[in-house]
Amino acid sequence: MKGQIVYLDSSAIIKRYVEEEGSNIVVSEYETAYNGKKIIAFSIWNIGEVLGVFDKAKRRKIISPTEYTVLRERFLAETGRMTKLRILKIVPLKTQILVEGWKVIERHHIYQADAIQIVSAKVAKADLFLTGDKRLYEIAKEEDLKSQYLG
């Protein structure tokens, strides 16, 4: 792997598949990764979170079952393809990440899921942390991660 490592939290990953504020930035990061100039990183935890967001949208009838299937298949296929191309680094969820996450929880009074994002970005040696969560953006900066808020 070569190039800058850009860590995406779940809110940033969603912007790849659902057009909303900040989607253009995420799409650009993916294009740069496909061009071999960057590595996208996220935690194995994010895969479940993203699928959960898609499923919730389907259950609330925000998207149709067909749209859900398309989003799910696109996300999983692209995740697999990028992993094989070595332009996606999936951070495994290990005990060390959970334990370090507890410290982040106590420092910032956040949920475990958010703490996992911060610690996973550090483990991935991310050069940039992208998030659509304003509070997580602020905490990432306090944790010495170069962070960008996507809106």
N, C-alpha and C positions, 0 to 999 in steps of 0.2 A: 504494500500500500504506500502511496505517496500523496503529498499535498496536505493542505490544511484540513483539519478534522472539524466538522461542524456537527454539533450535537443538537438533535431536535427532541423536544418533549412532545407529548401526545397532542397538545393543541397545535403545535407547529406541523406535525405529520398530517393531521386532518386537513390543514390548509393546502396540502398537495392534491387532495382528492375532492375537496369541497371549496368552491370559489367564495372567498370572504376576504376581509381586510388582511393584508399580509401574504396572501396566496402568491402574489407575483414574486416575492422575495424567496419563498420556499421553492417555487418552480425553478427559479434561477439557480438556486443552490443544487438542485437535482441535476439540472442541465450541465452545470460545471463539474459535478461528480461524473456524469456520463462522458464528459470530455477528458476525464482523467486528471483533473486539476484539484479536486477535493475529495474527501471521504465524508460520507454521511454516517453519523453514529446515532444509535438509540438503544435503549435497554430492551431486553426480551420482555420486560414488564409492559412496555409501550404497545406491543402487539396486541395483548389482551385488552388494554385500555382503548385502543383505536377500534377494535372489533366491538367493544362494549358501546362506544359512542354511535357507531353505525347501527347496532341492534336497537339501541334506545330510540334513535330517529325513526326506525322502522316501526317499533311498537307504538310510538306517538303519532304515527301516520304522517310524519314530516317528509318521509321518503316512502316510495312503494316497495313491496317485496322484491320486485325486479331491480329497482335502483339499488337496494341493499345488496343484492347478489352481485351486481356489477361492481359496486364499490369494494365489497369484500374481496372479490376475485382479483380486481386490479391491484389492491393493496398487497395481498398475499403473493401474487405473481411477481409484482415488482420487487418486493422484499426478497424473495427467493432469487430472482435474476440478479439484483444488485449484490447480493451476498456472493453468488457464484463469480461475478465479475470482480469481486474484491473491492468494490466501491461503497460497500455498506459494512460497517462494523457493528455487530450486535453484541452489546455488553451483557454477559450472563448475570443472572441474579444470584450472587454468592453471599454466604454468611457475612463476609467482611463488608459488603455493601450495606447490608441491613444494619450491622452494628455501627458502622460510621454514620448511617442515616439516623440512628437514635440520637446521636450528638447534634445533628442538624435540627432534628425535631425539637430538642430541648433549647437550642439557641434561638430558634425562630418561631417556635410554636406552630408548626405546620403538620400536615398529614404525612404518614409514611410514604405514600405514593409520590408526593412532591420531593421529599428527602431523597428518595431513590433516584430521582432525576438529577439532583445536584451531585450526589456522590458518583453516579454512573458517568456523568460528564467529566468529572475529575479523573476517574479510572480510565476513561477513553482518551485522556489527555487532550480534551477538546480545546481548540483554538477559539471557538465561538459557540455560544449557547443560545439557541433560538427558542422563544416561547411566546405564546399568545396570552399568557397569564401575567398581568402587571405585577402582582405580589411576588410571584416566583422570579420574575425578571429582577426585581429589587434584591431579593434574597440571593440570587445567583451572583449579583455584583458584590454583595457583602461577603460572599464566600470566595471572592477573588476569581470569578469566572467572567471572561469578557462576554457580555450578554446583549442581546438585541430583542427589544419588545416588538412584536408583530401586530399588535392591536387586536 
